[in-house]
Amino acid sequence: MQSTEKSIMNKLYFTSGAMFIFALLVVYKLVTIQFVEGDQYRSIADNRTIKDDIIPANRGNVYSVGGSLLATSVPKYDIRIDLVTPSHKNYEAFIEPLCDSLASFYNTSSEEYKRKLRLARENKNRYFLLARNLDYSQYLQFRDFPLLNLGAFKGGLIVEQTTKRDYPMGSIAQRLIGYERFDDQGNVTRVGIDGAFGEKYLRGEDGKRRKQKIGKGQWKPIEDYNQVEPQDGYDVYTTIDVNIQDIAHHALLEQLEYYKADHGTVVVMETKTGEIRAISNLGRNKEGLYYERLNYAVGESHEPGSTFKLMALAVALEDRVIDTTTMVDTKKGVLSYYGKKVKDSKKGGYGNISVAKAFEVSSNTGIVKAIHNAYKENPQKFVDGLYRMNLKDSLGLPLIGEGKSIIPDPRIKNGRWSGIALQWMAYGYGVSFTPLQTLTFYNAIANDGVMVRPKFLREIKEIDTSIETFSTEVINPRICSEETVLKLQQLLKNVVEKEHGTGHGLYSDKFSMAGKTGTCQKDYVNKDQLNYISSFSGYFPADDPKYSCIVVIHEPDKSVGYYGADVAGPVFKKIAQKIFTDAPVIDEINDLNQKSETVKASYDNYYAVAQKYKTIMPNLKGMSAMDAISILENMGLKVRTQGNGTVSKQSVKSGQKVKPQSVITLVLS
């Protein structure tokens, strides 16, 4: 009996001891959690219920050379309400006027909003959507609505901001300006100027705002302010001229539609500086509509055809192995090398002609025979001449995706050299260049032998403060001698001015042009798929060039036409003609603007000019708000004003082209 009692007592003692030890462990753990590991667990809890939300910075604006807006970041706002937050007193006092405001904004029933909001409050909805995708002025309007104007902690206001990239000129030059492109995994790639300069200049610095989880994956700002304010990116001023861009875009589009071509590109470059004034890249979709699909001018390397004859003659003239007076026998328009034929478009050929005439009439046999005779014993000398004129090198453009030039070289293994490489190169086959690489060479001839790098940017600014400027870069101060340049310039003039020149149909006695036509077979290995590339490259005016220009059109409808003179040449002429025609318009606007700086021009004068040139922005500075608004509205434009009094600033500079329904902001003071 005593043994049993003792056993029971021992068990009780052990149990109580174990419980005491367990209690001590619990206390120890609690103390440890509270004072030792507390910060860690509190941090884990906070991370699950509180987060720092990224506020994307507004990307900088992109402007034309004249200050017209090409791309801008537009803030958009979603407005929600946490219906648990407002006190009973505030809710009852302001719910009816809030619903009246919402009904007025949406032009709908106030009673319907009362029903929805009361039901949402009963269901403890903390994330009720009131408005989506508001612009800034609408956002300010909502913030003034009853209840919402009490803020986040008393009124339950939740504001979510996003940014949308807007292009005031629509799709024109959008591929150059740049945009976001998403793949199937949601990864973003930026192209054009936005892609090339986005990280360095346009991106800005993101901000942060602390948010708290309110359930069901929904988050609500904790404070009415941001922990870190976002910093907008710098503004980029390009070399694009919106007037010339508009001309080039529509001239190309019209021709692509007429010839039902697959795609095409146009580039207009200022001769002395290399500044790109216009670049249009249009491709056709399945519905037959054209849009800025790819940057063909920069990225698409292709055989240039007869426009390369200028490069071939430049090398031969510089090496003094031929002259423009050198005579060649075109052999009835057909030559044969290693079993491959070179043919002229004219049946029977041109007989015995000079190299100059062979260039003017674009005789394949004439140019090929001249180059063959000069370099057949030493073809690498011809290749070295091309290298010497920087045709091997890429242009080193800041834009992503520049296409590579291809020049066969007999010294390089797998260098695309063959027995007929020299002859094929002479008239633009077997070599490959992008349109911009070809234009850069033609521009060098127009610029008296000085080759400049194509330039897309002029300046980087932070508001009105200059951050960085971009000067003209010279690739080669003299690609060939002055004598060679003068001969090549004359050849290019003759193509247009001589009656037998392939570009004679483009001749105008009102303004001069110089250039070379090009017609190149495409997919010629498979004759069933044979297509053409039509091109024209040159400059204007011929004697004192201001602009160089290239037009390349791929796969025009062969039943309508495919020769470079017929397909690409008219686009070149229309661009040159319109630039010259529009010049007096700008001069008239500028003349009136200058008068307004000294003697206030009358409203009637401004109105007359605005009606005559409805796409050109007048100078409204110093004019009364009423008069300025009347002029702009009669031009088919929308007007916003800031302040009171007379016009001190306008969002679009005078002389710039504007689209109908564009929004113009006038600052009054």
Secondary structure, 3 states (H helix, E strand, C coil): CHHHHHHHHHHHHHHHHHHHHHHHHHHHHHHHHHHHCHHHHHHHHHHHHEEEEEECCCCCCEECCCCCEEEEEEEEEEEEECCCCCCHHHHHHHHHHHHHHHHHHHCCCHHHHHHHHHHHHHCCCCCEEEEEEECHHHHHHHHCCCCHHHHHHHHCEEEEEEEEEECCCCCCCHHHHCCEEECCCCCEEECHHHHHHHHHHHCCECEEEEEEEEECCEEEECCCCCCECCECCCEEEECCCHHHHHHHHHHHHHHHHHHCCCEEEEEEEECCCCEEEEEEEEEECCCCCEECCCCHHHHCCECCHHHHHHHHHHHHHHCCCCCCCCEEECHHHEEEECCEEEECCCCCCCCEEEHHHHHHCCCHHHHHHHHHHHHCCCHHHHHHHHHHCCCCCCCCCCCCCCCCCECCCCCCCCCCCCCCHHHHHHCCCCCEECHHHHHHHHHHHHCCCCEECCECEEEEEECCEEEEECCCCEEECCCCCHHHHHHHHHHHHHHHHCCCCCCHHHCCCCCCCEEEEEEEEECCCCHHHCEEEEEEEEEECCCCCCEEEEEEEECCCCCCCCCHHHHCHHHHHHHHHHHHHHHHHHHHHHHHHHHHHHCCCCHHHHHHHHHHCCCECCCCCCCEHHHHHHHHHHCCCEEEEEECCEEEEECCCCCCECCCCCEEEEEEC
